[in-house]
Amino acid sequence: MKLLGLSSGRRMGNSEILLKEALMGAEELGVEVEILRLLDMDIQPCKLCAMNTCPWVMKAPEKCIIKDDAPFLWDKIMECDGLIISAPVYTLTPPGHLKMVFDRGFGPKADVVFKKMEKEQGVDVDERIFKSRVGAFISVGGAKYPNWVSLGLPILHTLTFSFQVAIVDQMQVLRAADEGAVVLDEAALSRARKLGRHVAEAMGKPFEEVEYKGEETGTCPVCHNNLLIVGKETLVECAVCGVKGTIKVEGNKVFVDFPEEEQKKSRLTEEGLRIHVQEIAEVRGAYAPRRHEVPPKLEKYEKYKTPLKPPSKIKQ
Ligand SMILES: Cc1cc2nc3c(=O)[nH]c(=O)nc-3n(C[C@H](O)[C@H](O)[C@H](O)COP(=O)(O)O)c2cc1C
């Protein structure tokens, strides 16, 4: 059983220290651990060649036109049975380079439903995508109050749901403004060690059998976050997993009733991913008959101002 820790903060920064503490906790239970630091790797953004000709998707990551460390990261993630991602909070969210790396090679490119469909069509897919994988998130901010870390944990979930990492635990640390300051936060260190043990205990279990062990249960019973989309009615939606529920107010307390059948449609589940694949098929199906109208309409925009080039790209 392999547990991979992905550090996306500074070298020996607060998020990396907590990640190491979590890995130490997991190691005590006998799992093999490895750690990768995102900032040590050269990973460039996806150039979005085209989804249906993308060499990463259609052939293999190492066939991508961009030659960098992204295929190495892909292999490491595909090999692991457990994944802990630790991230600092940069202006309310995890750092952009972390999101960029997952946009490069994961998201729809690692979506289990898309991959099952490709396999049915005879495409040679990386079978490791389908293996049971559990995970946890560590988010670290320097602020005193949680309203400055509001999108840290929710956005970390968006990195892993396409390839069905069953999230067993998550933690948000505050007041870690200075480099290394977290070593003085005994509560955060012991919480991280516990998180590592939770991951180690769940590794190898199938997705449906993984039980959430986080201390912060959250409003949403599926992703355990508190981020809601509120419209003009009492129907609300979890911004992370898309589950719909009804908001209820009793005195000064707010509850959300998320029916069981709605929870099953969470985008964290295979059923939720399947619903989205269907939705995309409908969007593309509606577009297909009008595809021929697009090229003449594009001309206007092709002819409009050419984007400026930075000095480094101008030939002398
Ligand atoms: C560009 C930038 C933006 C930041 N924005 C926030 C923020 O919105 N909320 C917060 O709590 N901390 C913020 N911080 C503080 C970091 O989250 C904090 O210092 C964290 O411990 C850094 O993690 P690291 O030591 O693992 O790199 C920010 C730091 C930087 C460099």
The ligand as an ORCA input file, in Angstrom:
! r2SCAN-3c Opt
* xyz 0 1
  C       0.086     35.327     -2.001
  C      -0.377     34.943     -0.636
  C      -1.699     35.063     -0.304
  C      -2.169     34.665      0.945
  N      -3.505     34.747      1.212
  C      -3.994     34.257      2.375
  C      -5.397     34.255      2.624
  O      -6.215     34.671      1.829
  N      -5.833     33.708      3.784
  C      -4.965     33.239      4.739
  O      -5.417     32.776      5.767
  N      -3.627     33.246      4.519
  C      -3.115     33.734      3.374
  N      -1.753     33.707      3.125
  C      -0.841     33.161      4.162
  C      -0.445     31.720      3.896
  O      -1.558     30.894      3.682
  C       0.324     31.173      5.100
  O       1.463     31.935      5.312
  C       0.691     29.712      4.942
  O       1.244     29.258      6.155
  C       1.713     29.499      3.841
  O       1.941     28.125      3.693
  P       3.377     27.496      3.465
  O       4.222     27.939      4.667
  O       3.152     26.046      3.451
  O       3.897     28.000      2.167
  C      -1.263     34.146      1.905
  C       0.111     34.049      1.571
  C       0.547     34.447      0.319
  C       2.008     34.304     -0.007
*
